[in-house]
Every structure is written in structure tokens, then in C-alpha cells.
Amino acid sequence: MSDAQRLSAAECLRGARIVFDRELESYFDSPIAYAYAAVFLVLSCTTFMNSFFLDGVVDMGPYFTALPFLLIPFVPAITMRAWAEEHAQHTFELLMTLPLHSLQVVLGKYLAALCFYAIVLAGSLPIVLMLLFLGDPDLGRICASYLGALLLGAFFLSFGLFASGLTRDQIVAFVLAALFGFFFVLSGHEKVVEVLDGLAPAYQPGTWLYETISVLPHYEAFGHGVIALADLLYFALMSGFFVSMNYLSLQRSKY
Amino acid sequence: MIRVESVTRRYGFLTAVDEVSFAVDQGEIVGFVGPNGAGKSTMLKMLSTFIHPTAGTISVDGLDVVEHPLAVRRRIGYLSGDTPLYQEMRVDKFLRFIARARGLKGDALQQGLARAVELCGIEDVLTQRVKECSTGFRQRIGLATAMVHDPPVLLLDEPTHGFDPLQVLAFRDTLRALSPDRAILFSTHIIGDVEAIADRVLIIHQGRLLGDGRVEQLAADADIPGAGLEAVFAHLVRTTTPAHV
């Protein structure tokens, strides 16, 4: 029986925790993380405040509607350095020769990126306090929307890390992840669906993409306050798929 | 402790290591010598489980490196030629991360850290960021990461790179002090390091092992009895390389 087969869930998490601690600390060791968080919060909050003042409704809907489009460039900015930086500092070899399974390393990096994203997302909580102060917002819907935003980030981070593992160049990793993001978000946009359906009316490719692959219909359900098992499964399976692909791409480097 | 049997490693059409066999026993310090691109680093990468051999078998402490990579990694201390360090981290935090990843905790972790810090003489830079340390200190930090868990096998790729002459002497003393309990294999371009501390020499060129033995024995085999390692090395490499203008 090989080492890989013997790794228990508890051992897997113990190793992942060690990598997680280092990765999370590395985010806050760098001024880039603070700049990233500040720019993300300013952009997301100003987008929301604009519609808040124009519509005059005590509702966080516009914030969460804009989020997928903001994450297209912002998540790749988090993940692009994840593996490329290891190659640049030659620490990839160090990491891969420590007594840690590749899966532990991938999970540690993924969970640290997710934790960093969650911290940045939590920076929007003052908006909730402001809405509570000004009126009576639907808290259930807001909580569901935050869950959707967290799952959306988890999905984006999974393919962002996968893209970073495919190349040693941070810029290439950024562009690849942003292209993934565009594809998954825009394939759920009404106008894109119409255009794609118009290209091949017999096959309705736009509708097919919308119904099977696009992230928007699954994400938007959370915005309506609906937490459906199908949507939870979509995010879990898609994120799991890309995390697994990241793991497999690391294994490939041994041959 | 280390057994390498008929190992070949290919990168596409390039054969970096070709049918190499050797062994290193406990208590031995073995120097791995060869020109640039000879296959030294590739061999160490395979021993460290970073890459798999294309053919042949490698075992460390009786464990196959492909079948039991995690168990092998617990038994080795490996310093790769690039001296891989997280530049933004503080030295003490970096060493703690490595020690935790190598399975140390509690008192064992504290003792391992204290021992590696003392052996490598890096007390003065513990609270500095790695990127603020000099080249020599960075190399010593790299060595500390390889020694923190007190492994029975040490694999060191160019371990004295960036050292000043005094640091080289100190390093040789450290290696000698460590050798009775473990198998040590180190690669280098510096013939003086090998002559000063290695019990045995492996000479590799173009992926093939040209010599394995003590310097005197290699010199006698090459029909230049009494010659030093430099002369033996040059003789073996030249007789297997086509002449260039």
C-alpha cells in the first residue's frame, strides 16, 4: 500500500493546516494584499452606493448582482501568484519534497485563499449595519446572498489556482483565470445567450450553456433568498473538480 | 541507507541520467562530482522524490521512493541547488513552518529548531526576513531546513555555494560531526570540498557514472596512481568526451 493510499482524512487536514497557516500569513505579509482588499472594497461598495442612492431601496441586491463581474479580475489577482510565485522563488521543489501529500498542499493553498477572500468580503458588512440602521432589510435574503458570494468565490478560486498551476508566469495565470471567469459568468448573461442561440438556432448553444455550465443562474438563486440543494451541489462539484485538476497537474510534474 | 539501481531519467529525448547504480551506507560521506549538466541535480531530485526515475529503482532506508514518497521524505534532509526559501518570511517563522511540515511538534519541535539554529549558526538572523539575509546566511538557513528534523539521510546539492572560506571550513566540521549517524550525499563543483570531507567520490558525466570509489582507488583504476581528485576527474571526463577545438 502506497503512502497516498494510507493518508487519512485527519492527517490530510493536519498537513493542509500547516500549509494554510503559512499561506494566510503570506497574504498579510505583503502590502499587495492590503491594496487588493482596499481597491476591491472601494469598487464594490461604490457600485452599491451608487444604485442605493439612485433607487432609494434598503436592499443589498445591487451589491451581490455586481459581484460576479468584479470577481472576474479580482480573484485571478489573488490566485495568480499561488503557484507561479513558488516557481519564481524555487520553493516549489521545497514544498514538494516536504513530507506532505500534494493534496494537502493544494487544499492548504485553496483554503487560505478562500479565507483571505472571506475576510475581504466581510469588509462589506458595514453596509448591512447601515441598512439595518436606515430601515428593515430582509436579513434572510442577505445571509443567503453572502453564502452565495462565498460559494461563488470558492468556485472562482478553484479555477484560479488551477490556472496558476498550469504556468510559471503570473500574467499568463491571471489571463487564463480571467478567461475562465468570463466564460462562466458571461454564459449566463441574457444577451450572450441570445447571441449564441442566434448563431445556431437548431442547437440553442446559448441556452445549453446557461442551463448546464453557467454560474449565474446558480448564484442568482441565492440572491433571491433560495438555498437549493442543486445550487449547493453545483458549487461543490465545480470547485471540487478544479481543485482535483490542480492536484492532478502537480502529480504530472513528477514525470 | 541509499540504494540506486540502474536508474535512468529522461526529459523527452534528453537522457539526463543513464543506467546509474550506487549505494551510500550509514556513516559515509559521499561527494557527487561532475561538470554542469552532468546529471547530479537530477539524481538528487529523484532521491528526494521530487521527480520519478524513468527506469530503475531507488530506495532510501529500504523504502522505494516512488511507492513510499512520504515515508522517504521523513527520513531525508534535502537542500536543492537553488536554495529555496520564502523570501518574505521571517527566518524563525520559516524554520517553524518547515519543522511543522516535517512532523515535529511540542518539545521535539523546539529542540529540533534550537539544534538546527546552533548547527548552522543562524542565531543572529532569526528575526530578520529571509530576503534581508546575506547569500551565506541564506545558504545556512537552507541547511537548517534540511537538518531540523535530524534525518538519517542528508542530500545536499551545492551546499557550500555562497560561503566564505571560514564558513566552508565550519561547514566541513559540521558535516563530519553529523556523519557517524547518517548517510550523506552531496554534490559540488568544488573539488577541495570533496577531498576534504568525502569518504568516497561518485564522478558523473553526461548522465553516466564514470567512477565510484576512494580517490586513490579511482586514480589507480585510471592508471595515474597518486594523482589527486582534480586530475582523476579531468582524466575521466576528457577520455569520455569528444575533443573540441
Interface residues (C-beta under 8 A of the other chain):
Chain A: S2 D3 A4 L7 G15 I18 V19 D21 R22 E25 S26 D29 S30 Q89 H90 T91 F92 E93 L94 M96 T97 L98 P99 L100 H101 S253 K254 Y255
Chain B: K45 S48 T49 F50 I51 H52 E67 H68 P69 L70 A71 R73 R74 I76 Y78 S80 D82 T83 P84 L85 Y86 Q87 E88 M89 K93 F97 I98 R100 A101 R102 G103 T145
